[in-house]
Amino acid sequence: MERFVAGPGAEILVGRKLDRGLPERGNRERVAVLTQPGRPAEVAAEIVSALEAVQTRLIELPDRDAAKDLAVVGEVYDELADFNLGRHDTVLGVGGGALTDVAGFVAATWLRGVESVLVPTTLLAAVDAAIGGKSGINRRGKNLVGAFWHPSRVIVDLDVLDGLPSVLRLEGSAEIIKAGVLADPLIIEAYAANGIEADLDVVVPRAIAVKAGIVSDDFREASRRTLLNFGHTIGHAVEILASLPHGFAVSVGMVAAGFVSNRRFGFDVDWLTDLLFSTGLPVAAAGVSKAAAIDLIERDKKRSADGVRMVLLRAVSDPTIEVVSADEISDALDAIGAV
């Protein structure tokens, strides 16, 4: 087992045959378990059966981003009220990235903040969404409503991830490759050699180490944490407009960011595109409306007073945060097939 820390009190456990128990506390009476249909609900049921000393309530949410809706969150609040979940109790999120986003948001806002524990059941959640204390729901854009709220523990069980369908393994691979491009060439080597079959025991802890290290330096994204948004500025717009899974949209967004990086710094965008494509990830979003994408990008929460900021690459492991022009955004959208 490997242990990482991503901010005060935020423990991340990574390994196999992990004890999925909660952090030890003497005054916890109730645990609300938020989960999704399918494999997450099975894992949640296993965890609930082991929680003998507390009262539990299992709350099943819709799958994927259908859960990240204000009406759904309102229904969860009603469940918590009926359950009498108190300030010293716990919200336990078991599921993919959308579920862990919602669980974190609910924990951050119920009674002005209760403990959250997250058990990611997808590769994307394990290396990205569940790590770092960002939570959020969608409202006229991606994650425009949210809060920073550290989970007290994140349990990444590689045995759970082994059995994932290939599409979910592929989606999470985009975020792992992102971590590699930002700060860990050994991750890149693993994917260049093995593609989607890259060893999870190697790449998952390394990707988490990259994110945890950055988050520990800058929890509220005042500076360095913004680097983790590589591929997201245009990727979020593509995700919404093309109805792509998050990881696939980030892959396309990385190509767009690589294109701008090439124009500014001579970065080898063809190399990055080939790596993503050979792994099986999409590298274009043909037919996406350029005008609609620009509208979403201009309303993105990462915009500053100076304009739209984008994470660019001077080289692998040498990222930078730059304000980009409207023309650069337009050209990057052209490069990924927007019309």
Steps between C-alpha positions, in 0.01 A plus 500: 500500500615854423387806690485857374382827652323766295457775756422517872336180621445366148637146488515297179552123523595309184546125474335161489286315754458829682299539817218729389432616854436858602754714685475428871283746692311451822193720441374391157146357519378500140645448154311599184630294208455660159547270204391415146341200326710199404844420634516808728181387678655155550815648652288733716295206628821319597617804694164548673499137614832562677386817678363344815543778756305772314161550338513510120275619221567404138402772250521409132555785252472500120803397297765742369419872468127444549596493870665843480171684499362742758167315515678171573707667772181640650359148523818386674467782753144382573633148560766633737238699690278193534803300613592773752860510381685719748807718486721225644375238254634394159408508132659202323516520120544177304508532122648674201621854456157662481391320817809601696452859382143499630587321824770755573264788421226359721747450785636853459155663510295285740500674840783719361728201474516139615764231453524331163671173408528398135538156342550548124386212282626630165853578387406861425370554853796319655768717341314829466146575617531349848842653562555855614181617667325663204127437494230629274182475299408629156293813448515667157846361462738240644552514878397865528353434846735338747724518804847405614456237770761243594383142547653353813584183309502376140528123455631393159464122478680375190308171518181698433664674202633177345156390389400823327359489146758615246313826431529603867866400514559702185322806635712502815815453294455853362540652846796274576672605179426862594684448829790342313526785251494754783753341733588130460667366183491144640121505458548599137747216450249252642226611259733527202606140559170341606214730406180435691662195660745718694549343845252657744726414794756733343306781333219553754723578802727714284208703361359547851843608624510772232158635588541469878831685485354790304184518714700503823683810375187685386170364632275785380651535154657840558800415284668165433189282524374660180754280318266206559258665257715402202255394230196624693449854368382381159433146624211606723329672208548191283365280779175695513449560129604156373361308800838332542606327822726728703824311436440490126427873494820570694693300240361721224566805716865398544539488123352851478731626775791325330418683178520839676818383676650418161419847366650675804789277604556245224363215714470171307123473478526217246679286760228563757223435247663173394536387863134565576380348173714187536359452852152503346390846612319749275707789367227699322139605546391546142185701452494677836366853465789744528271787601337295776840380622636856517194609698557223755875568520440870565267411790736237642593543866870500410470835318683786672466878472775487238314250282485127439787312665626176355762256623761461228815290464843628415608136520406183692524580873523871419146643514404865524178697547435759231225739399404405145345712230166453329686417179701227673185345643334518159796334331519228768132423445567477126781254576261262675235520231257760635289677240 
